[in-house]
Amino acid sequence: MANKVHVKKEDTVLVLSGKDKGKKGKVLSVNPSTNQVLVEGVNMSTKHKKPRGRYQQGGIIHQESPVNGSNVMLVCDKCGKPTKVARKILDNGQKARTCKKCDEIIDVILEKKEV
């Protein structure tokens, strides 16, 4: 069974610790098995890339490195504050992620159908 991460792709998060503490960015990818999150513009690393094809250019590339999921906190779109995520059941029976500070719905969770 895979671990759960409290953020999803396309969420806006705030970095809580590390060299990029206080930065906000959009989540590019989430890896639940290692609890790693890739955030846009955070934890930049330098990579030396060799050209592999005839037309591919080599050089020094700056790219994002993953950070631990526990070091980021979701930023609510409505109130703009970093918040924990609560889960509520709506009137129609669907589950939703909500902000614990302003109690607004962040998004509706789509259920996966089992085969």
N, C-alpha and C positions, 0 to 999 in steps of 0.2 A: 504494500500500500504506500502510495506517495505521500510525502509530507505536504502540508498546506502552507502557503505564503499569503500574508494578509493583503498584498498588493497584486494588481493585475497589470497586464500590458496596457499602455496608453494612460495610466494613472499619473498624476503629478505628485511627487514625493519630496520630502525635506530630509537631507542627510543629517543624522544626529551625532555621529562621531567620526573621527578620522581626519585626514588632512583637508577634506572638502566639507567640513562641518558647517552647516548653515546654508549650503547651496540647495537650490530647488532645481528639479529637472523632471523630464518625462521618462517613464519606464519604457525601455526598448524591448527587453525580454526578461522572462522569469524562468529560473530553473529550480523547480520544487525539490528535486532529489538532493541537491547540494545546498539548498536555501540561499541561492545566489540571485541577485538582481542586477541588471545592466541598466544604468541611468545615464541619460544624455548629458554630456559635458562634465561628468563626475568621475573621479579616479582615472584620469588620463594617463596613459602609458605610452612610451616611445618604442616603436618596433622598426627594426632595420629589415627592409624587404628587398629581396633580390628579384630582378626581372626574370620571369619564367618563360614568357613567350617572345616572339619576335617584336610584337608591338606593345607589350606590357612594359610599363615604366617602373623602375625600382627607386629606392630612396628611403628616407626616414618618414615613417607614418605615425601620426598621433591618433590613438584610438582609446575608447572607453574600456576599462577593465571592470569585471563584476565586483560588487560589494555584497556583504552579508545582508540578508533580509531583515535581520534584527536592528540594523543600523539606519534604516529608513522609516519614515512615518508618512502616512497618506495626508495630503493637503486637500481639504474640502473645497470643491468648486464654488459653493454658495457663500460660505463665510470666509474662505481664504485662510483658515487657521489649520495647523497640523492637528490631526485628531486620530483617535482610535476608531475602529470600524465595528459597528453593531449590526446584527442581522435581525430583521423583523419579518414577520409574515404579513402580507398585505391582505385586503379584504377578498380579493379574488383567489387567494391560496398561494400566490407566488411569493418567493423569498426575495428580499431586497437588502442591499448593503446601505446602511445609513450612517450619518455623521453623529457622533456622540455629543458634540458640542451644540449644534444647531438643530439636530433631529430631522434634517432634510435627507431625502433619498438620493444616494450617490448613483446607484444603478440597480437594475433588476437581475437577479441570478437566474440564468437559464439552466434548467435541470437536464442532466444527461440521461438519455433513455438507455436502459440495459437491454441487451439482446438475449 
